[in-house]
Amino acid sequence: MDTQNYLPSWQPGLARNHILAFLERVTTPDSPEFVPPQQRIATFDNDGTLWLEKPNITELVFLKDLMRFDEKRTLPVGAGLRQRVKHWLHHIHDELIEDASLLFKEFREGISTDEYHSWVADWLDKARHPRFDKPYTELTYLPMREVLQLFAAHGFKNYLVSGGSCYFIRPWCEAAYGIPPEQVIGSKLITRLSDKSGGLEVEMAPVPWFFDNGPGKVLAIESQIARRPIAAFGNSSGDIQMLRWAGTSPTSLCMLIEHTDDEREYRYSPGDDTLAAAKSHGWTKVDMQRDWRQIFQPG
């Protein structure tokens, strides 16, 4: 495998070498570690692994903006949106909502998944990151997009596995990452089928169904894919179990993204538990400052 031109945004070093050596081992037919294409599954966390998550997780910024838009009536929102969004915020991040009584407010009309996708697309078209003054979808990590492309070119099926909601990610993931929406595994709400004016719609209720984080990531992957990944990428404690599970494959690549560059991005720790797990299980750590020539697409 000619690797000279692979991963141009990566510095030469251990992390890049581990990726290329892994691909060599699992895709070379006469290799003792050859893996058939149907078993080449790679899973990627989203926030902090494929795009930035500071100063706030992007989906939470969207939800807060949506509540403000509801007050101004600048989006075609329905009655009860503020209560439903607050329900959702509470279940994703309890600390954001102090008044737990909101959880028991009456549910009124539903929001369809199609409506929600259109709101996400509209918001992403207008919103700008407060520090970089760019659309959020332009703040995906260029080195990780190169990994996604390289894996796909070598017969891998890439899955995005996020603690965020699949409803937020699916409208834009294919354009940003080349990952189709059916390969997104995320947190979910209870849904129901509604017959409106002779047409069927899938509506979301403000009741959590599944939180795709920590152990939940493994359960969701097993349920949706029914195959164990042989490669996994994450950046936080919510990814520990996913990385450990992938690491039990006979041949595997487990990588932890470390945010070490406060000049080009942000500097923060993945947490002591995550670092201890990386050391214990021998995961490859990616140091943004040292290993990445570029973080975002120039321009």
Order of alpha helices (4+ residues) and beta strands (2+ residues): alpha-beta-alpha-alpha-beta-alpha-alpha-beta-alpha-alpha-beta-beta-alpha-beta-alpha-beta-beta-alpha-beta-alpha
